[in-house]
Amino acid sequence: MRLQRLTALGRSEIDAEVKELEARIADLLDILRERKRVQKIVAGELKEIGKVFSNERRSKFEEAMEDVDEEDLIAEEDMAVTLSHVGYIKRVPLATYRAQKRGGRGRAAMTTREQDFVTHLYSANTHQPVLFFSSSGMVYRMKIWKLPLGTPQSRGKALVNLLPLAQDETIATLTLLPRDKALWRDQQLVFATSHGQVRRNDIAAFENINRNGKIAMKLEPGERLIGVGLCTDKTDVLLTTKLGQAIRFSAQAIRVFSSRASRGVRGIRLGKGDEVISMALLRHSDASAEERQSYLRTAPRQSARSADAKPPEGLPALTSARTKELAAEEEFILSISANGFGKRSSAYEYRISGRGGKGIAAMQRTAKTGNLVAAFPVLHTDQLMLVNNHGTLIRMAVKGIRIAGRSTQGVTLTRLDKGTHVAAVVRLAESDDGEEGNGAENTGEGNTGEAVPQEGETDTPSGPANGAG
């Protein structure tokens, strides 16, 4: 074929393609001008898609949507809640505090001003409710997600700006409720006042609380709410008075009240001028009185006794396995007096008795020691902060306070000037190794660490160093 014929053949193909494109363009322009053609094409394409992908509609269209609760929009997240001594509170995502190796220096939980420090540290979910109990007997309820969100370095927000507190009304304690309401059936709230009254209520009685709060417990003039905690039938209540008396009884000895405004029943019979200073919740122990006495007199933690010491005549000898069981369940009560004396005593020394009695001596009280100002369970790794009436702070480790008998006066924890006395004692939210701890809660775990008495100090017993309660 000649070159001329090949050239003519290629030109005819190009001319045909151009005419085809011109016709396509004219048709598309006509579609854009004609709305009916557009609708017809769209309808046809949708029918073709429907044949391939058609199925029954799963969602339903309704005329109106139900109201959306604000809480449903809050993501579930674990938070670290911190509360300071002067009443600043905040929440920080728990993921902010990275895990550290044992022996680390930790990370600051809150930046505080002078004379302020973190007293409570809790781990809670954003949807978990928390109850605030005031000294006047009122209760306020709030979800964790409503607390101010902060950073590890922020101070948080003052509780007086979050709760409608009256003048001179302070928060005596706060309690985290279980998020799972199914657990509410097995737990109750137990209350204690400065006049020795106690009461037990179902958690459901505090489920619906408005913004302005509700009466949690009816108080007499001059009476204060000392403590509130969660208890079960396996919980013991320990009340301690400023004149050095203590009574331990089972929570089952307090009937469950249906009313929130009642005064409850008598927990301890107070002497003239006496008042309750603390309520502690302890784990119930099934150990008999003889087993407790035998364990206390042969406990290897006492430097004066060897690990193979034998119990006195008349007391049963404990097997090694039983001794380990009692040691694992053992709790320690820290008692501190106004003149700076303190000691740790085994909770086994506080015998379980009936509710409403006068109790037993929790500490040998003399003019030298002064009245008791605090008594609560502690761990061997805890830290304490002592505050005197002039606002001076002193921080110390619990492991430096020796373990002594219940009826001893203890050792000097801090030397005070004339006219000063210990006004408050707080278990800090940090442990003594610098890592964040469990908070200043009314709970304790057993520890068998050996006490380290301070140099030059001795305790003054009025009986056996570890006599049975």
FIRO-556445 format. One record per residue (C-alpha): residue number from 1; z, x, y. Coordinates in nm, 3 decimals, padded with zeros to 5 digits, m for minus. Each point is the difference from the previous one (the first is absolute). Example, Ala and Ser with C-alpha at 12.3 -4.5 7.8 and 13.67 -1.06 7.14 Angstrom:
2
(1; (00.780; 01.230; m00.450))
(2; (m00.066; 00.137; 00.344))
REM end
This chain:
469
(1; (00.000; 00.000; 00.000))
(2; (m00.096; 00.127; 00.342))
(3; (00.272; 00.091; 00.251))
(4; (m00.132; m00.263; 00.240))
(5; (00.061; m00.277; m00.257))
(6; (00.353; 00.127; m00.069))
(7; (00.081; m00.007; 00.373))
(8; (m00.132; m00.356; 00.033))
(9; (00.208; m00.109; m00.302))
(10; (00.325; 00.135; 00.154))
(11; (m00.079; m00.166; 00.333))
(12; (m00.044; m00.342; m00.162))
(13; (00.345; 00.025; m00.172))
(14; (00.167; 00.085; 00.329))
(15; (m00.176; m00.289; 00.175))
(16; (00.119; m00.240; m00.271))
(17; (00.361; 00.126; 00.031))
(18; (m00.008; m00.040; 00.377))
(19; (m00.127; m00.357; m00.025))
(20; (00.272; m00.078; m00.255))
(21; (00.271; 00.139; 00.231))
(22; (m00.139; m00.194; 00.296))
(23; (00.016; m00.320; m00.202))
(24; (00.360; 00.081; m00.114))
(25; (00.107; 00.065; 00.359))
(26; (m00.156; m00.322; 00.120))
(27; (00.181; m00.192; m00.275))
(28; (00.339; 00.156; 00.083))
(29; (m00.045; m00.075; 00.369))
(30; (m00.082; m00.357; m00.089))
(31; (00.321; m00.019; m00.208))
(32; (00.205; 00.121; 00.296))
(33; (m00.161; m00.265; 00.223))
(34; (00.046; m00.286; m00.248))
(35; (00.368; m00.090; m00.070))
(36; (m00.095; m00.234; m00.283))
(37; (m00.177; 00.279; m00.186))
(38; (00.310; 00.223; 00.038))
(39; (00.226; m00.271; m00.143))
(40; (m00.241; m00.066; m00.284))
(41; (m00.013; 00.369; m00.095))
(42; (00.380; 00.040; 00.019))
(43; (00.051; m00.311; m00.213))
(44; (m00.244; 00.127; m00.258))
(45; (00.165; 00.339; m00.022))
(46; (00.346; m00.157; m00.036))
(47; (m00.126; m00.217; m00.285))
(48; (m00.132; 00.306; m00.179))
(49; (00.335; 00.179; 00.047))
(50; (00.185; m00.309; m00.119))
(51; (m00.199; m00.008; m00.324))
(52; (00.104; 00.358; m00.076))
(53; (00.364; 00.012; 00.123))
(54; (00.113; m00.361; 00.013))
(55; (00.349; m00.095; m00.136))
(56; (00.273; m00.252; 00.080))
(57; (00.200; 00.055; 00.319))
(58; (00.348; 00.128; m00.068))
(59; (00.148; m00.029; 00.347))
(60; (00.054; m00.330; 00.174))
(61; (m00.045; m00.091; 00.363))
(62; (00.284; m00.196; 00.155))
(63; (00.026; m00.166; 00.336))
(64; (00.322; 00.181; 00.103))
(65; (00.191; 00.310; m00.115))
(66; (00.372; 00.006; m00.067))
(67; (00.224; 00.196; 00.233))
(68; (00.011; 00.369; m00.088))
(69; (00.348; 00.151; m00.008))
(70; (00.035; 00.321; 00.198))
(71; (00.175; 00.164; m00.293))
(72; (m00.308; m00.051; m00.219))
(73; (m00.185; 00.243; 00.227))
(74; (00.262; 00.275; m00.046))
(75; (m00.085; 00.253; m00.268))
(76; (00.266; 00.075; m00.260))
(77; (00.129; 00.351; 00.066))
(78; (00.315; 00.194; m00.077))
(79; (00.201; 00.088; 00.310))
(80; (00.292; 00.227; 00.083))
(81; (00.241; m00.196; 00.222))
(82; (00.247; 00.203; 00.208))
(83; (00.295; m00.124; 00.206))
(84; (00.195; 00.224; 00.238))
(85; (00.369; 00.000; 00.090))
(86; (m00.052; m00.165; 00.340))
(87; (m00.238; m00.265; m00.137))
(88; (m00.360; 00.128; 00.016))
(89; (m00.222; m00.116; m00.285))
(90; (m00.359; 00.067; m00.107))
(91; (m00.228; 00.009; m00.302))
(92; (m00.230; 00.285; m00.102))
(93; (m00.259; m00.008; m00.282))
(94; (00.156; 00.169; m00.300))
(95; (m00.321; 00.196; m00.055))
(96; (00.073; 00.184; 00.327))
(97; (00.282; 00.189; m00.170))
(98; (m00.181; 00.233; m00.234))
(99; (00.167; 00.111; m00.320))
(100; (00.166; 00.341; 00.012))
(101; (00.121; 00.241; m00.260))
(102; (00.366; 00.021; m00.080))
(103; (00.186; 00.208; 00.257))
(104; (m00.231; m00.093; 00.288))
(105; (00.126; m00.044; 00.355))
(106; (m00.118; m00.361; 00.021))
(107; (m00.147; m00.184; 00.296))
(108; (00.169; m00.170; 00.293))
(109; (00.041; m00.373; m00.056))
(110; (00.067; m00.085; 00.366))
(111; (00.030; 00.175; 00.334))
(112; (00.339; m00.102; 00.137))
(113; (00.185; 00.055; 00.320))
(114; (00.328; 00.185; 00.027))
(115; (00.290; m00.180; m00.175))
(116; (m00.249; m00.197; m00.215))
(117; (m00.109; 00.056; m00.358))
(118; (m00.168; m00.180; m00.289))
(119; (00.250; m00.200; m00.204))
(120; (m00.221; m00.215; m00.225))
(121; (m00.324; 00.082; m00.180))
(122; (m00.164; m00.261; m00.222))
(123; (m00.325; m00.020; m00.193))
(124; (m00.150; m00.350; 00.016))
(125; (m00.326; m00.190; m00.021))
(126; (m00.153; m00.153; 00.313))
(127; (00.043; m00.351; m00.147))
(128; (00.364; 00.054; m00.095))
(129; (00.264; m00.197; 00.196))
(130; (00.303; 00.166; 00.160))
(131; (00.320; m00.172; 00.115))
(132; (00.194; 00.125; 00.305))
(133; (00.369; m00.098; 00.002))
(134; (00.184; 00.027; 00.329))
(135; (00.368; 00.070; 00.062))
(136; (00.044; m00.359; 00.123))
(137; (m00.112; m00.150; m00.332))
(138; (m00.361; m00.084; 00.092))
(139; (m00.300; 00.084; m00.218))
(140; (m00.356; 00.071; 00.110))
(141; (m00.300; 00.026; m00.228))
(142; (m00.318; 00.199; 00.048))
(143; (m00.285; 00.131; m00.213))
(144; (m00.053; 00.377; m00.011))
(145; (m00.347; m00.028; 00.156))
(146; (00.156; m00.149; 00.314))
(147; (00.206; 00.312; 00.063))
(148; (m00.150; 00.243; 00.254))
(149; (m00.246; 00.245; m00.153))
(150; (00.063; 00.360; 00.099))
(151; (m00.058; 00.361; m00.089))
(152; (00.247; 00.240; m00.161))
(153; (00.080; 00.139; 00.346))
(154; (00.042; m00.331; 00.189))
(155; (00.339; m00.158; 00.073))
(156; (m00.100; m00.355; m00.085))
(157; (00.116; m00.310; 00.184))
(158; (00.350; m00.119; 00.079))
(159; (00.122; m00.291; m00.210))
(160; (00.119; m00.181; 00.313))
(161; (m00.369; m00.034; 00.093))
(162; (m00.090; m00.146; m00.341))
(163; (00.294; m00.233; m00.069))
(164; (00.173; m00.248; 00.233))
(165; (00.335; 00.180; m00.012))
(166; (00.280; m00.119; 00.223))
(167; (00.199; 00.232; 00.224))
(168; (00.225; 00.236; m00.202))
(169; (m00.166; m00.126; m00.322))
(170; (m00.116; 00.278; m00.230))
(171; (m00.172; 00.017; m00.337))
(172; (00.267; 00.063; m00.262))
(173; (m00.239; 00.053; m00.289))
(174; (m00.350; m00.079; m00.120))
(175; (m00.111; m00.101; m00.349))
(176; (m00.345; 00.019; m00.157))
(177; (m00.076; m00.299; m00.220))
(178; (m00.208; 00.032; m00.318))
(179; (m00.360; m00.092; 00.070))
(180; (m00.030; m00.172; m00.337))
(181; (00.186; m00.329; 00.036))
(182; (00.042; m00.015; m00.377))
(183; (00.264; 00.275; 00.039))
(184; (00.201; m00.216; 00.241))
(185; (00.144; m00.200; m00.289))
(186; (00.185; 00.306; m00.134))
(187; (00.133; 00.131; 00.334))
(188; (00.225; m00.135; 00.271))
(189; (00.121; 00.108; 00.343))
(190; (00.368; 00.093; 00.026))
(191; (00.180; 00.005; 00.338))
(192; (00.326; 00.159; 00.114))
(193; (00.187; m00.037; 00.330))
(194; (00.266; 00.203; 00.176))
(195; (00.262; m00.266; m00.087))
(196; (m00.055; 00.053; m00.373))
(197; (m00.216; m00.306; m00.067))
(198; (m00.292; 00.024; m00.244))
(199; (m00.280; m00.238; m00.091))
(200; (m00.301; m00.010; m00.231))
(201; (m00.322; m00.194; 00.066))
(202; (m00.336; m00.042; m00.165))
(203; (m00.280; 00.186; 00.179))
(204; (m00.191; m00.328; 00.031))
(205; (00.257; m00.118; 00.257))
(206; (m00.144; 00.259; 00.242))
(207; (m00.368; m00.064; m00.065))
(208; (m00.074; m00.216; 00.305))
(209; (00.142; 00.157; 00.316))
(210; (m00.147; m00.071; 00.341))
(211; (m00.060; 00.244; 00.283))
(212; (00.342; m00.053; 00.157))
(213; (00.179; 00.067; m00.329))
(214; (00.257; m00.203; m00.190))
(215; (00.369; 00.018; m00.073))
(216; (00.049; 00.224; m00.303))
(217; (00.378; m00.026; m00.019))
(218; (00.259; m00.185; 00.203))
(219; (00.246; 00.243; 00.162))
(220; (00.334; m00.050; 00.168))
(221; (00.070; 00.143; 00.347))
(222; (00.030; 00.376; m00.031))
(223; (m00.152; 00.005; m00.348))
(224; (m00.304; 00.217; m00.067))
(225; (m00.263; 00.010; m00.274))
(226; (00.056; 00.331; m00.182))
(227; (m00.276; 00.010; m00.259))
(228; (m00.268; m00.191; m00.189))
(229; (m00.170; 00.109; m00.319))
(230; (m00.199; m00.113; m00.302))
(231; (00.202; m00.046; m00.316))
(232; (m00.035; m00.119; m00.357))
(233; (00.246; m00.100; m00.269))
(234; (00.016; 00.372; m00.090))
(235; (00.124; 00.100; 00.347))
(236; (00.355; 00.079; 00.114))
(237; (00.119; m00.047; 00.358))
(238; (00.227; 00.266; 00.155))
(239; (00.184; m00.092; 00.321))
(240; (00.189; 00.269; 00.194))
(241; (00.240; m00.055; 00.290))
(242; (00.095; 00.222; 00.292))
(243; (00.360; 00.031; m00.128))
(244; (m00.127; 00.164; m00.318))
(245; (m00.008; m00.289; m00.248))
(246; (m00.295; m00.074; m00.229))
(247; (m00.083; m00.268; m00.253))
(248; (m00.281; m00.011; m00.255))
(249; (m00.105; m00.322; m00.168))
(250; (m00.306; m00.142; m00.171))
(251; (m00.255; m00.187; 00.210))
(252; (00.029; m00.282; m00.254))
(253; (00.350; m00.062; 00.136))
(254; (m00.167; m00.142; 00.312))
(255; (m00.154; m00.338; m00.059))
(256; (m00.349; m00.062; 00.140))
(257; (00.026; m00.201; 00.322))
(258; (m00.269; m00.244; 00.108))
(259; (00.104; 00.000; 00.366))
(260; (m00.083; 00.278; 00.242))
(261; (00.263; m00.101; 00.254))
(262; (00.307; 00.026; m00.225))
(263; (00.258; 00.279; 00.027))
(264; (m00.007; 00.073; m00.371))
(265; (00.309; 00.092; m00.203))
(266; (00.265; 00.268; 00.024))
(267; (m00.113; 00.338; m00.129))
(268; (00.313; 00.201; 00.081))
(269; (00.344; m00.097; 00.128))
(270; (00.052; 00.199; 00.320))
(271; (00.327; 00.128; 00.132))
(272; (00.115; m00.032; 00.360))
(273; (m00.236; 00.180; 00.236))
(274; (m00.247; 00.084; m00.278))
(275; (m00.372; m00.079; m00.018))
(276; (m00.295; 00.071; m00.229))
(277; (m00.214; 00.294; 00.114))
(278; (m00.262; 00.014; m00.276))
(279; (m00.159; m00.179; m00.293))
(280; (m00.164; 00.201; m00.277))
(281; (m00.197; m00.133; m00.296))
(282; (00.050; 00.196; m00.321))
(283; (m00.154; m00.018; m00.344))
(284; (00.221; m00.180; m00.248))
(285; (00.134; 00.228; m00.273))
(286; (00.089; m00.120; m00.347))
(287; (00.228; 00.300; m00.059))
(288; (00.355; m00.092; m00.091))
(289; (00.298; 00.110; 00.211))
(290; (00.098; 00.254; m00.269))
(291; (m00.352; 00.147; m00.008))
(292; (m00.004; 00.035; 00.376))
(293; (00.338; 00.174; 00.003))
(294; (m00.103; 00.235; m00.278))
(295; (m00.326; 00.083; 00.174))
(296; (00.166; 00.061; 00.339))
(297; (00.258; 00.234; m00.148))
(298; (m00.255; 00.206; m00.196))
(299; (m00.296; m00.004; 00.241))
(300; (m00.152; 00.353; m00.011))
(301; (m00.084; m00.014; 00.373))
(302; (00.364; 00.077; 00.082))
(303; (00.035; 00.375; 00.050))
(304; (00.355; m00.009; m00.137))
(305; (m00.109; m00.148; m00.330))
(306; (m00.225; 00.141; m00.269))
(307; (m00.287; m00.192; m00.152))
(308; (00.190; m00.029; m00.330))
(309; (00.323; m00.132; 00.155))
(310; (00.181; m00.256; m00.214))
(311; (00.126; m00.334; 00.136))
(312; (00.375; m00.061; 00.026))
(313; (00.183; m00.152; m00.292))
(314; (m00.067; m00.369; m00.038))
(315; (m00.353; 00.011; 00.142))
(316; (m00.310; m00.006; m00.224))
(317; (m00.209; 00.313; m00.039))
(318; (m00.356; m00.054; 00.120))
(319; (m00.300; 00.123; m00.190))
(320; (m00.253; 00.221; 00.174))
(321; (m00.255; m00.282; 00.004))
(322; (00.248; m00.246; 00.153))
(323; (00.104; 00.254; 00.262))
(324; (m00.363; 00.046; 00.101))
(325; (m00.046; m00.378; 00.025))
(326; (00.302; m00.035; 00.227))
(327; (m00.113; 00.296; 00.211))
(328; (m00.347; m00.150; 00.044))
(329; (00.146; m00.333; 00.117))
(330; (00.270; 00.152; 00.220))
(331; (m00.002; m00.079; 00.371))
(332; (00.199; 00.168; 00.276))
(333; (00.172; m00.165; 00.296))
(334; (00.028; 00.200; 00.322))
(335; (00.307; m00.088; 00.209))
(336; (00.046; 00.136; 00.354))
(337; (00.292; m00.054; 00.235))
(338; (00.016; m00.018; 00.378))
(339; (00.155; 00.348; 00.034))
(340; (m00.286; 00.167; m00.187))
(341; (00.136; 00.013; m00.356))
(342; (m00.225; m00.093; m00.291))
(343; (m00.057; 00.021; m00.374))
(344; (m00.221; m00.119; m00.280))
(345; (00.156; m00.201; m00.282))
(346; (m00.149; m00.126; m00.323))
(347; (m00.071; m00.372; m00.005))
(348; (00.167; m00.005; m00.343))
(349; (00.333; 00.041; 00.182))
(350; (m00.045; m00.341; 00.164))
(351; (00.100; m00.237; m00.277))
(352; (m00.161; m00.344; m00.020))
(353; (00.250; m00.271; 00.089))
(354; (00.001; m00.362; 00.108))
(355; (m00.130; m00.113; 00.336))
(356; (00.251; m00.070; 00.276))
(357; (00.265; 00.260; m00.083))
(358; (00.152; 00.266; 00.225))
(359; (m00.195; 00.277; m00.171))
(360; (00.095; 00.363; m00.067))
(361; (00.024; 00.311; 00.216))
(362; (m00.339; 00.141; 00.087))
(363; (00.142; 00.297; 00.190))
(364; (00.341; 00.140; 00.078))
(365; (00.040; m00.107; 00.361))
(366; (00.244; 00.187; 00.224))
(367; (00.045; 00.068; 00.369))
(368; (m00.197; 00.318; m00.059))
(369; (m00.304; m00.175; m00.149))
(370; (m00.002; m00.322; 00.202))
(371; (m00.167; m00.323; m00.109))
(372; (m00.315; m00.013; m00.212))
(373; (m00.326; m00.043; 00.188))
(374; (m00.254; 00.006; m00.285))
(375; (m00.028; m00.024; m00.378))
(376; (m00.333; m00.024; m00.182))
(377; (m00.190; 00.141; m00.302))
(378; (m00.176; 00.333; 00.045))
(379; (m00.223; 00.236; m00.194))
(380; (00.063; 00.370; m00.053))
(381; (m00.312; 00.078; 00.206))
(382; (00.079; m00.225; 00.297))
(383; (00.062; 00.098; 00.360))
(384; (00.255; m00.159; 00.232))
(385; (00.026; m00.045; 00.374))
(386; (00.346; m00.041; 00.153))
(387; (00.028; m00.141; 00.353))
(388; (00.325; 00.019; 00.198))
(389; (00.112; m00.230; 00.280))
(390; (m00.133; 00.246; 00.261))
(391; (m00.350; m00.012; m00.146))
(392; (00.005; 00.345; m00.162))
(393; (m00.194; 00.030; m00.325))
(394; (00.061; 00.219; m00.300))
(395; (m00.229; 00.019; m00.300))
(396; (00.105; 00.119; m00.344))
(397; (m00.106; m00.002; m00.364))
(398; (00.180; m00.225; m00.247))
(399; (00.007; 00.276; m00.261))
(400; (00.239; 00.191; 00.227))
(401; (00.261; m00.277; m00.028))
(402; (00.219; 00.052; m00.305))
(403; (00.054; m00.259; m00.271))
(404; (00.365; m00.104; 00.003))
(405; (00.219; m00.275; m00.133))
(406; (m00.009; m00.349; 00.143))
(407; (00.354; 00.021; 00.142))
(408; (m00.038; 00.341; 00.169))
(409; (m00.050; 00.058; 00.371))
(410; (m00.297; 00.232; m00.046))
(411; (m00.098; 00.301; 00.208))
(412; (m00.082; 00.057; 00.364))
(413; (m00.364; m00.080; 00.068))
(414; (00.006; 00.052; 00.376))
(415; (00.264; 00.126; 00.240))
(416; (00.050; m00.236; 00.292))
(417; (00.146; 00.059; 00.343))
(418; (00.301; m00.195; 00.117))
(419; (m00.093; m00.358; 00.088))
(420; (m00.316; m00.003; m00.211))
(421; (m00.060; m00.165; m00.336))
(422; (m00.287; m00.074; m00.236))
(423; (m00.165; m00.322; 00.114))
(424; (m00.282; m00.035; m00.253))
(425; (m00.139; 00.168; m00.310))
(426; (m00.362; m00.045; m00.104))
(427; (m00.183; 00.109; m00.313))
(428; (m00.320; 00.156; 00.129))
(429; (m00.348; m00.090; m00.115))
(430; (m00.076; 00.363; m00.093))
(431; (00.128; 00.192; m00.298))
(432; (00.156; 00.345; 00.033))
(433; (m00.318; 00.180; m00.111))
(434; (m00.191; m00.118; 00.305))
(435; (m00.213; m00.262; m00.172))
(436; (00.003; m00.368; 00.085))
(437; (00.262; m00.189; m00.200))
(438; (00.069; m00.358; m00.097))
(439; (00.170; m00.121; 00.313))
(440; (00.353; m00.098; 00.086))
(441; (00.031; m00.278; m00.251))
(442; (00.314; m00.125; m00.171))
(443; (m00.101; 00.145; m00.333))
(444; (00.098; 00.316; m00.186))
(445; (m00.111; 00.198; m00.300))
(446; (00.217; 00.199; m00.236))
(447; (00.026; 00.376; 00.049))
(448; (00.206; 00.261; m00.172))
(449; (m00.050; 00.285; 00.245))
(450; (00.302; 00.219; 00.061))
(451; (00.164; m00.050; 00.338))
(452; (00.022; 00.294; 00.238))
(453; (00.322; m00.024; 00.206))
(454; (m00.004; 00.148; 00.347))
(455; (00.163; 00.335; 00.043))
(456; (00.370; m00.009; 00.070))
(457; (00.039; m00.372; m00.075))
(458; (00.179; m00.179; m00.281))
(459; (00.054; m00.361; m00.082))
(460; (00.352; m00.144; m00.007))
(461; (00.038; m00.223; m00.303))
(462; (00.265; m00.263; m00.039))
(463; (m00.055; m00.012; m00.374))
(464; (m00.239; 00.133; m00.264))
(465; (m00.315; 00.148; 00.151))
(466; (m00.211; m00.230; m00.209))
(467; (00.239; m00.271; m00.104))
(468; (m00.143; m00.321; m00.141))
(469; (m00.045; m00.292; 00.238))
REM end
